[in-house]
């Protein structure tokens, strides 16, 4: 089953949810702020998207923790540790099933990846 890591107050997450619901795609809805994705999922996303694309760069905690100044020298291990411990730092939504994974919402990408 598809795992849909999202935050209800996030407009991008609502768009992604609307897409999935419109296509009648079943998923397990998970609050990313309470239950961040496990490191194994984040590691898959990191391999595809890179470190910077996994961070919610517009988030308050991203700014408070001054991650922008550290991201260029951050190792993948450090990024995974930070992201897996704080769901508010993660770009959302993250959707995965098996080897398929998407970060954020792009309708064309969703059509290719999730519409069956």
Buried (B, 14 or more C-beta within 10 A) or exposed (E): EBBBBBBEEBEBBBBBBEBBEEEEBEBEBBEBBEEBBEBEBBBBBBEEBEBBEBBBBEBEEBEEBEBEEEBEEBEBEEBBBBBBEBBBBBBBBBBBBEEEBBBBBBEEEBEEBBEE
